[in-house]
Amino acid sequence: MSEPALTSEEVAPEGGFRARHALLKRLADVVSLPTSRINAFERAVTGDLLVEMLRLASPEDRKRVAVRLAPLAELPNVLARMLLRDEPDIAGLLIEQCASLSDADLVACARDAGVEHRFQMANRRALSEVVTETLLSFGEIQVIEAVLRNTTARLSQVAVEGVVSLSRTDRGLCGHLLKRPELRPSGAYVMFWWCEPEDRRTILQRFAVSREVMQEVAEDVFAMAAEENWQDPVSRKALQFIERRQRNRGAVEKSPYGGLEEAVGAAAVNGLTREVATEIAYLSGVKPVTGAKILGDAGGEPLAILCKATGLTKSDLQGLWRSMRRPEIAADGTPDPAWERVQVTYDMLAVDRAQTVLRYWNWSLSSALTPALLRAIRDGDEDDIDDYSAPERAAMLALAENFGR
């Protein structure tokens, strides 16, 4: 029988072995045969032989084989494992094109290969939650950004929370996160503290939700809780989040001021002292730690949320702004940008929606603070973050910078 003529693809490069080059091409062709021509065992054995040859083959030969195998609907696992760990330009052919790769193949590649492989994988279509969680776990910003930009990729809540935590130091991630459908209000509310002004506006427009439905379904539960003298702490905290009233009526009886407006007026006249700030927090229905976080925010938007949620007027907002000695006019005589943003924030939010944001902050920044959590925040112990609830994790992230981190 005469020897088959070599095709142009089988001609060995100058100085190469013609037989090796031709055999690589032919074995790749065998692996590519449809199931009607070759069974699974034959394909596997051929794949094993091809792998042994590829270990000693040149990068050019390995790349030719990768080009041939990438479109296959069925690829021997041993071949996939080898090629996925090859040089990025070779592995990328399979990562980008091979539909037969399983999640296990991709996860193993992400763990065993380098950052270039993970970046290529981040751009692959239809990534599952398992794969994206693995990719994000390395904390590589370019890979994370690529995953977030990949609209066909799916993210788990664990992965999203991890990126929210990273966005505290790598704030460029905030804008990408806000475009993801998987981001939930809990993540957005805590991310608000370190977001840029435009991202803050997006959070309020998208996540400042109403509590109307909860109020309707829980309307009769308030009476039940009152009959029990509010003894159950679990239902009490939940109902405090749901109820329509924001101000703390009980705090008025203990306060040296006649009400919230009077306390704000005193701050506007005499300046905002620690004592007055504490009274404003109590009268507003939030804890002092929440009030301190709001009043100390550099951007000022949380102050507008506090005023809108508690029914304070725009004049009261201006009085508080002045009490903190914040400028209304810039050095060039134009309106100060921060003060303009604060006014826009006040105008754009409905009272109920402002209350939702304020109460989540108060819930996470005060109700969730236990001695153990405070120690974890001070020590920077975020390794076991899954052991904490959503509001506890929010408190850990939002207050971390307050403890010198």
Number of C-alpha atoms within 10 A of each C-alpha: 3 4 5 6 7 12 9 7 11 17 15 16 12 7 6 11 11 14 13 16 19 17 14 22 20 15 17 20 13 16 25 21 14 13 11 6 10 13 11 13 10 13 21 17 13 17 22 16 13 21 21 11 17 20 11 10 15 12 15 11 18 22 21 15 21 23 18 17 24 23 16 19 12 19 21 22 15 13 21 25 17 14 24 25 18 17 16 19 15 21 27 25 20 23 27 15 16 21 16 17 21 13 15 11 16 24 19 16 23 24 15 13 17 13 17 17 25 31 22 19 26 28 20 20 16 13 21 14 17 16 24 27 22 17 24 22 13 14 13 13 17 15 23 25 20 18 27 26 16 17 15 14 19 22 22 16 15 12 20 21 21 17 23 23 20 18 20 21 10 13 15 15 20 23 18 17 23 20 13 17 10 15 18 14 17 18 24 26 22 26 25 21 20 20 21 15 15 10 19 24 18 16 18 21 14 12 19 21 16 17 16 14 10 13 17 10 9 14 14 10 13 18 12 11 15 11 10 10 10 16 11 10 9 9 14 16 13 11 19 15 21 23 16 15 14 23 19 17 15 11 19 17 12 12 15 12 19 12 19 25 16 14 21 25 17 18 22 20 12 11 19 22 13 11 9 18 20 20 26 26 23 23 27 26 24 25 20 20 16 23 25 14 19 22 21 13 13 13 20 21 25 26 24 28 27 27 21 25 25 21 16 16 14 15 10 19 22 18 19 26 23 17 19 15 12 15 14 17 14 12 9 7 8 9 13 15 13 19 21 14 18 20 17 14 22 23 14 14 18 15 20 20 21 25 29 23 25 29 21 19 26 23 23 24 27 18 16 20 19 11 9 8 17 18 13 17 23 16 12 15 12 15 8 8 15 11 10 14 12 16 22 22 25 27 24 28 22 23 21 18 13 11 11 8 10
